[in-house]
Amino acid sequence: MKINYQWLKEFVDIELSPRLLASNLTMIGHAVDSVEEVGEHSILEFDLTSNRPDCLSHLGIAREVSALTGKPWKLPFTQLKESQTRTEQVTAVEWLDAERQARVEDDSHRPITEASFARPQPADEPREDAAPAEPETPADARDDLPAGVPTPAETAMAALRARDALDRIAARTAEERDHAAEADDQTQRELAWRHADAQATEAEDADVR
C-alpha cells in the first residue's frame, strides 16, 4: 500500500523526514519497503500484515504516527453542501406490510404533547387514563420485520462487538507505543555502554603509552 507523505501531514504534524519516519514505522511493525520521490511528493510503500486492516488508509497510518511520535492526529477540514432536492423526489419506499405501514404512519402523525415525556409509572400503580397495554413482543422476534432488517437484539449485539473491536485496537496501539519506548530506552542504554567502553579503552591505551 502506498501512502503520500505530504497528504499524511494533513492528519498529523510530522517533524521526521520521510526516510526517518519509514525507519521508525518499520521498527514498530509497519514495514516500509521503499520511499520513492515523485515530483514534490514522497511515497511510502507499506507491506502491512493481514491483521491490521485499520491501517489501510492515510487516516489509519496517521493514527500509528500519532502513537509513535505523541503528536495528536486530526481529521482534515471538510464542508458538505446540503442538497435542495427532497428525498421523495429521487427515491421511494414500498411497504410490503400494510398493517405495519399503518402503525408507522399513525405514529409519525401523532402530535407530541407533554404527556409523551411523562415519567413512566411503576407497574403496580397504573395510570387511570392509560391505554390498554399491548402484548409484549420478544426483542428478537422477526414476524413483523422484512428480510434483512436486524432485530433490536441483533443491532445491540453488533454495537457491542464494534465497541469491543475499537477497545482492542486502542489497547494494541498503546501496547505498541510502550514497546517502542522500551526499545528506545534499550538503544540509549546500549549506546551509553559502548561510549563508556570506548572511553575506558582509550584510557588503557594512554596508560600503556
C-alpha positions in Angstrom: 0.0 0.0 0.0 1.3 3.4 -0.9 1.0 6.4 1.4 1.7 10.0 0.4 3.9 11.7 3.0 2.6 15.2 2.2 -1.0 14.0 2.5 -0.2 12.3 5.7 0.9 15.6 7.2 -2.7 16.8 6.8 -3.7 14.3 9.5 -0.8 14.6 12.0 2.1 17.0 12.4 5.3 15.2 11.4 8.7 16.6 12.1 10.6 13.5 10.9 11.9 13.2 7.3 10.2 10.7 5.1 13.0 8.1 5.3 13.4 8.5 9.1 9.6 8.1 9.5 9.7 5.0 7.3 12.5 3.6 9.5 10.7 4.3 12.8 7.4 2.8 11.5 9.2 -0.3 10.4 10.7 -0.7 13.9 7.2 -0.8 15.4 5.9 -3.4 13.0 4.7 -1.4 10.0 7.2 -2.4 7.3 8.0 0.2 4.7 9.6 -1.4 1.7 10.6 1.7 -0.1 10.4 5.5 -0.2 10.0 6.9 -3.7 10.3 10.6 -4.6 7.7 11.6 -7.2 8.0 15.2 -8.1 7.4 17.1 -4.9 5.9 14.2 -3.1 7.4 11.3 -1.1 5.6 8.0 -1.4 6.0 5.4 1.3 5.2 1.8 0.2 4.0 -0.3 3.1 3.9 -4.1 3.4 1.1 -4.4 6.1 0.2 -7.6 7.8 -3.3 -9.1 7.3 -4.3 -8.4 10.9 -4.1 -4.6 10.5 -6.9 -3.6 8.1 -7.3 -0.5 10.2 -4.1 0.9 8.7 -5.2 0.6 5.1 -5.7 4.3 4.7 -3.9 7.6 5.3 -6.0 8.1 8.4 -5.0 4.7 9.8 -1.3 5.3 9.3 -1.8 8.8 10.8 -3.1 7.2 14.0 0.0 5.0 14.1 2.3 8.0 13.6 0.4 9.8 16.3 1.1 6.9 18.7 4.7 6.8 17.7 5.5 10.5 18.0 3.0 11.6 20.6 1.5 14.2 18.2 -2.3 14.4 18.1 -3.9 13.3 14.9 -6.8 15.2 13.4 -9.3 15.0 10.6 -8.9 17.4 7.7 -11.5 20.2 7.3 -14.4 19.2 5.1 -17.5 21.1 4.3 -20.6 19.4 2.8 -23.1 21.2 0.7 -26.6 20.4 1.6 -28.7 19.4 -1.4 -32.0 21.2 -2.1 -33.5 18.1 -3.6 -36.0 16.4 -1.3 -35.6 12.6 -0.7 -39.0 11.7 -2.1 -38.0 13.3 -5.4 -35.3 10.7 -6.0 -36.4 7.6 -4.2 -39.4 5.9 -2.7 -40.2 3.2 -0.1 -42.6 0.4 -1.0 -44.4 -1.1 2.0 -44.9 -4.9 1.9 -46.7 -5.0 5.2 -49.8 -2.8 5.1 -50.6 -3.2 8.8 -47.1 -2.2 9.8 -47.3 0.8 7.4 -50.5 1.9 9.1 -48.9 1.8 12.5 -45.8 3.7 11.4 -47.8 6.4 9.6 -50.1 6.7 12.6 -47.2 7.3 15.0 -45.5 9.8 12.6 -48.6 11.9 12.5 -49.4 11.7 16.2 -48.9 15.1 17.9 -46.2 15.4 20.6 -47.6 16.5 23.9 -46.4 16.9 27.4 -47.8 13.5 28.2 -45.4 12.0 25.7 -42.5 12.7 28.0 -44.2 11.8 31.3 -42.2 9.7 33.7 -43.3 6.1 33.5 -45.4 4.9 36.4 -44.5 1.9 38.5 -46.1 -1.4 37.3 -48.1 -1.7 40.5 -49.5 1.9 40.1 -51.1 2.1 36.6 -52.3 5.4 35.4 -56.1 5.7 35.3 -56.1 7.2 31.8 -53.5 4.8 30.4 -54.4 2.9 27.3 -54.6 -0.9 27.5 -51.1 -2.3 27.3 -50.1 -4.1 24.1 -48.8 -7.7 24.4 -45.1 -7.7 24.8 -43.1 -8.9 21.8 -39.7 -10.7 22.3 -36.8 -8.4 21.3 -35.6 -10.9 18.7 -39.0 -11.6 17.1 -38.9 -11.5 13.3 -42.6 -12.0 12.5 -43.1 -8.3 11.5 -39.7 -7.5 10.2 -38.7 -7.5 6.5 -36.0 -9.9 5.4 -32.5 -8.5 6.0 -33.6 -6.0 8.7 -31.9 -6.7 12.1 -33.8 -7.1 15.2 -33.1 -4.7 18.2 -31.2 -7.5 19.9 -29.0 -8.1 16.8 -28.4 -4.3 16.5 -27.4 -4.1 20.1 -25.1 -7.1 19.8 -23.4 -5.6 16.7 -22.8 -2.3 18.6 -21.2 -4.2 21.5 -18.9 -6.1 19.0 -17.9 -2.8 17.3 -17.1 -1.2 20.7 -15.1 -4.2 21.8 -13.1 -4.1 18.5 -12.3 -0.4 19.0 -11.2 -1.1 22.6 -8.9 -3.8 21.3 -7.4 -1.5 18.7 -6.8 1.2 21.3 -5.1 -1.3 23.6 -2.9 -2.7 20.9 -1.9 0.8 19.8 -0.9 1.7 23.4 1.0 -1.5 23.8 2.9 -0.9 20.6 3.8 2.6 21.8 5.1 1.2 25.1 7.2 -1.4 23.2 8.6 1.4 21.0 9.5 3.5 24.1 11.1 0.4 25.7 13.2 -0.2 22.6 14.3 3.4 22.5 15.4 3.2 26.2 17.3 0.0 25.5 19.1 1.6 22.5 20.1 4.6 24.6 21.5 2.3 27.3 23.5 0.3 24.7 24.9 3.5 23.2 25.9 4.8 26.6 27.6 1.4 27.5 29.5 1.5 24.2 30.6 5.1 24.8 31.8 4.2 28.3 33.6 1.1 27.0 35.3 3.2 24.3 36.5 5.8 26.9 37.8 3.0 29.1 39.7 1.5 26.2 41.2 4.9 25.3 42.3 5.4 28.9 44.0 2.0 29.0 45.9 2.7 25.7 47.0 6.0 27.2 48.4 4.3 30.3 50.3 1.8 28.2 51.9 4.5 26.2 
